[in-house]
Amino acid sequence: MSANIRVGYGYDVHRLASGRDLWLGGVRVDYNRGLVGHSDADVLVHAVADAVLGAAALGDIGRHFPDSEGRWKDMKGTALMERVLSMARQKGFRVVNVDCIIHAEQPKLSPHREKILESLAAMLDVPADAVNVKFKTNEGLDAVGRVEAIAASAVALLSNKA
């Protein structure tokens, strides 16, 4: 059987607020604010999960983990990703690689790059060199640029070939 290659795109954004931990790619980042959401609000995991679901033609995380259902309250990104990968595997797909961007004015994230990359690779069950994580500011523009929010975008490549 020839390989079936699929590409998916994901995006997520959450507001920053005091009294919350900041989780990015399954890594707790020391900062005076965190992201607000029904779950742990890990925008990077959510963007990657949506990219995986999109590539496997499985909808999005809102469809599978709606914030209207209490059972998903405070769900960790690692648990969400485990469920998403299980759904993709049931359709015969595995992750080949992901490329992601965290859009944040603050905090400075480059010191956390390796931990985030390693965490994502472990979650996705791929080698670290199959994951790329980049950081971009919004140059003071929009909610991200005003340090009111953090966003993430991701592209995932899936294959059904072992």
Backbone torsions as a table, in degrees:
resi	resn	phi	psi	omega
1	MET	NA	135.9	177.7
2	SER	-78.0	156.3	-178.2
3	ALA	-70.7	138.8	172.8
4	ASN	-102.9	111.0	-177.1
5	ILE	-101.3	133.7	-179.9
6	ARG	-132.5	142.5	176.5
7	VAL	-116.7	137.3	176.3
8	GLY	-131.2	152.4	179.8
9	TYR	-121.7	140.5	177.1
10	GLY	-135.7	152.4	179.5
11	TYR	-148.6	144.0	174.1
12	ASP	-151.5	154.2	176.5
13	VAL	-147.1	140.1	176.5
14	HIS	-138.8	148.7	175.9
15	ARG	-71.4	149.6	172.3
16	LEU	-91.8	142.2	177.1
17	ALA	-153.6	154.3	175.8
18	SER	-69.0	156.0	176.3
19	GLY	82.5	10.8	178.5
20	ARG	-126.1	147.2	171.8
21	ASP	-78.6	148.9	177.4
22	LEU	-99.4	113.0	177.7
23	TRP	-111.3	128.0	177.2
24	LEU	-136.9	116.2	179.9
25	GLY	64.5	28.7	-179.6
26	GLY	82.3	7.5	-179.0
27	VAL	-113.8	131.3	175.2
28	ARG	-80.2	120.8	-179.2
29	VAL	-102.7	127.9	-180.0
30	ASP	-70.2	115.8	179.8
31	TYR	-158.0	158.4	-176.4
32	ASN	-78.9	-3.1	176.8
33	ARG	-141.0	162.8	176.5
34	GLY	-133.3	179.8	-177.3
35	LEU	-92.0	140.2	-177.9
36	VAL	-94.0	131.4	176.7
37	GLY	-172.8	172.3	178.5
38	HIS	-67.4	-34.5	178.1
39	SER	-100.8	-152.7	175.9
40	ASP	-75.2	-4.2	175.3
41	ALA	62.7	31.5	178.5
42	ASP	-73.5	94.3	-174.4
43	VAL	-59.8	-33.9	-178.8
44	LEU	-69.7	-46.9	177.5
45	VAL	-61.3	-41.3	179.9
46	HIS	-63.6	-41.5	178.9
47	ALA	-65.5	-43.7	179.0
48	VAL	-65.8	-42.3	178.7
49	ALA	-60.5	-43.0	177.4
50	ASP	-64.4	-36.3	177.3
51	ALA	-64.6	-42.8	178.4
52	VAL	-64.6	-47.3	178.8
53	LEU	-60.8	-41.5	179.3
54	GLY	-62.8	-43.5	-179.9
55	ALA	-63.6	-33.2	-180.0
56	ALA	-89.5	6.1	-179.0
57	ALA	56.0	46.0	-177.7
58	LEU	-114.4	19.3	178.8
59	GLY	83.7	-139.8	-178.4
60	ASP	-140.6	175.5	-176.2
61	ILE	-67.5	-29.0	176.6
62	GLY	-62.1	-32.5	178.5
63	ARG	-71.3	-41.7	-175.0
64	HIS	-90.7	-26.0	-176.2
65	PHE	-132.6	59.7	-174.2
66	PRO	-64.6	142.2	179.8
67	ASP	-71.8	-4.2	175.7
68	SER	-81.8	-8.8	179.7
69	GLU	-105.6	118.9	-177.5
70	GLY	-59.5	-25.5	-177.6
71	ARG	-65.1	-17.4	179.2
72	TRP	-96.2	-1.0	-179.5
73	LYS	-58.4	130.4	177.8
74	ASP	63.1	19.0	178.7
75	MET	-61.7	132.9	177.7
76	LYS	-75.3	147.3	178.3
77	GLY	-58.2	-35.8	179.8
78	THR	-62.4	-41.0	179.2
79	ALA	-68.4	-39.2	177.6
80	LEU	-61.8	-46.4	-178.5
81	MET	-63.5	-38.2	177.8
82	GLU	-58.6	-43.7	179.5
83	ARG	-68.0	-41.2	179.2
84	VAL	-62.9	-46.1	179.7
85	LEU	-63.6	-36.6	176.9
86	SER	-61.1	-42.5	177.9
87	MET	-62.8	-44.3	179.9
88	ALA	-64.6	-41.4	179.7
89	ARG	-64.8	-35.6	177.3
90	GLN	-61.1	-26.7	176.1
91	LYS	-91.4	4.1	176.4
92	GLY	90.1	11.4	-176.9
93	PHE	-103.3	151.8	172.2
94	ARG	-133.3	154.0	178.8
95	VAL	-77.2	132.5	174.9
96	VAL	-93.8	-51.8	176.5
97	ASN	-161.5	162.5	174.3
98	VAL	-135.3	149.0	175.0
99	ASP	-129.5	126.3	-173.3
100	CYS	-134.1	156.8	173.8
101	ILE	-131.5	131.6	168.5
102	ILE	-100.9	123.7	-179.5
103	HIS	-99.5	106.4	-176.8
104	ALA	-151.9	133.9	174.6
105	GLU	-78.7	-42.3	178.5
106	GLN	-142.8	152.0	-5.5
107	PRO	-75.6	170.1	174.1
108	LYS	-70.0	125.4	-171.1
109	LEU	-104.4	-13.5	-177.0
110	SER	-55.1	-34.4	177.7
111	PRO	-65.2	-15.9	-177.5
112	HIS	-102.1	0.2	-172.8
113	ARG	-54.2	-50.7	-175.6
114	GLU	-63.7	-42.1	179.0
115	LYS	-63.7	-43.0	179.0
116	ILE	-64.2	-45.2	179.3
117	LEU	-60.2	-48.0	-179.9
118	GLU	-63.7	-39.6	178.7
119	SER	-63.3	-46.6	178.6
120	LEU	-62.9	-43.5	179.2
121	ALA	-59.7	-43.5	179.2
122	ALA	-64.0	-43.7	178.6
123	MET	-59.6	-41.0	-175.0
124	LEU	-85.9	-7.7	-178.7
125	ASP	59.1	47.2	176.9
126	VAL	-131.5	159.4	175.6
127	PRO	-64.8	154.3	-179.2
128	ALA	-58.1	-30.5	-179.5
129	ASP	-78.2	3.6	174.3
130	ALA	-99.8	5.7	-179.6
131	VAL	-125.7	133.3	174.7
132	ASN	-125.8	131.7	179.2
133	VAL	-125.6	126.4	179.5
134	LYS	-121.7	157.8	178.6
135	PHE	-125.2	133.8	178.8
136	LYS	-134.8	142.9	170.0
137	THR	-92.8	170.8	175.4
138	ASN	-108.9	19.2	174.4
139	GLU	52.9	37.2	177.2
140	GLY	80.5	2.3	-177.8
141	LEU	-93.6	148.0	176.2
142	ASP	57.2	-169.8	-176.1
143	ALA	-61.7	-36.2	177.8
144	VAL	-65.8	-47.3	-179.1
145	GLY	-64.8	-27.8	177.7
146	ARG	-88.1	7.6	-180.0
147	VAL	59.9	37.7	175.4
148	GLU	-100.6	-15.1	-174.5
149	ALA	-155.7	165.7	170.7
150	ILE	-130.2	139.9	179.5
151	ALA	-124.8	163.6	175.0
152	ALA	-146.7	147.7	174.5
153	SER	-132.7	151.9	-176.2
154	ALA	-152.2	149.9	171.8
155	VAL	-123.5	133.1	178.8
156	ALA	-122.7	139.4	174.2
157	LEU	-109.0	125.4	179.0
158	LEU	-118.2	153.4	176.9
159	SER	-140.3	152.1	174.3
160	ASN	-100.2	4.2	179.0
161	LYS	-91.8	129.0	-177.8
162	ALA	-68.3	NA	NA
